Amino acid sequence: MKHQFMEVTFTHSTQSVTRIAICLSRFVRLRTLISASVLLLLFNSAVSAAVLGKLVQPYGSYGFTADDNILRIRDGMNPLPLLGTNNLFDMSHRFTGGVLLGKDIGRQQFNANLSWTHTRFEKFDQMNNNLKSFNGGWHWFLGNRLEGNMGASYVQSLAPFVFQPGVKNVRTEQTEFLNASLSIHPRWRLNGSYTRYDLNSNSPSLRFLNRTEDRFEGGIDFVTPGRNTIGVLFRDTIGDFPVRTLAADGSFTDNSYNQKEALAKINWVISAKSNLYGTGGWVERTNASFKARDFSGFNARVIYSWQPTAKIGVSLSGWRETAAMQALTANFSLNTGGSIIPYWEITRKVKLQGDFSYQHMKFDNFSIFTDSFLPIGTQNTLRNATVKLIYTPYPGLQFMTSVYHNDLQTNNRLGGFNANGVNINLQYTYGKQ
């Protein structure tokens, strides 16, 4: 990447920000109509004659997990006051029911997925919870040059225990998005998108974690005769924490931020057996409080897929990214890591897959003030190793079993954790081909 591309500056006038806010407000008012529009178009008069299993595909699953540290209790913590026991092993059962919806009207494509899940813990039954999930989308076309996607999702689930060990935090996440791609020439394509993300905790003591993110993107791609693409992408993310946190000095801290990115991207089919996708560029992040933790630097993510034979393949990923953590108010973490996902299709019905990842998460020093009650270190390393065996006796029915190891190493005084477990899952989808 050339340095002159990386040296990008961004300016905003007060009037332009106001206009963006007004447009954003109007768009957000329509977000509740997105899901309704998808469902109405799915259930028109033509749908009433559809055959169950084609338009509507019900599904159900059962999952079992056994884990020797299922709540991710830290090595330096005394679990007895919190859990009433020193034995961290537990088993959980997960029951899911849902329905997949899909309908094509001309070139327009509509889809939706609704599900409900109940998770029950054998010993730590105070963590029992229900998960509600919905997502719907519309892949739209207008003429021969303009197309895009719009949709929405809603998920109510239990937050991960990685940085909230033993804490039951049921949260809701809502996302609305709209994107478009315009072919201005057989070799050039304009892209634009807007995404709204809302995170809300149902626990009164954790409402300071609530946040919204508005992300705007725009860019241009060059399309080669072989349909490979190279291009540039500009992104602006506005993060807002409506609830202020109390700092150690007694003042209230605003964890809101604004992140701007100028990235180059590539999606290239190297050969019939390999593909390369990557983004990389300059990132600047400014904060409403603690200007000393502002960040600027290089971000990148690269994914390489290789399939040497018809039955064996592997996906390699590497990244260095600045990201906000969903379970924290810490303004950002600088995440550096990699993963390898190999697979082997032993037979047409049996597949063996691995998932091995390493990630180093560096938090700024101010996280000890904004998330002082959580066991967060400024240096954190997460490692994961999973091996899965997937058996599909016939279309729609899938049995999966996996064994895994997770661990966290951190400079926090409470230390990290080690966890080992096994997962078994059985799912059936009616009408799946």
Beta strands, then each sheet from edge to edge (+ up, - down):
strand 1: 56-67
strand 2: 90-105
strand 3: 108-121
strand 4: 129-142
strand 5: 146-158
strand 6: 170-185
strand 7: 188-201
strand 8: 211-223
strand 9: 229-240
strand 10: 245-246
strand 11: 252-253
strand 12: 257-271
strand 13: 274-287
strand 14: 295-306
strand 15: 312-323
strand 16: 333-345
strand 17: 350-363
strand 18: 379-394
strand 19: 397-410
strand 20: 417-429
sheet 1: 1+ 2- 3+ 4- 5+ 6- 7+ 8- 9+ 12- 13+ 14- 15+ 16- 17+ 18- 19+ 20- 1+
sheet 2: 10+ 11-
end
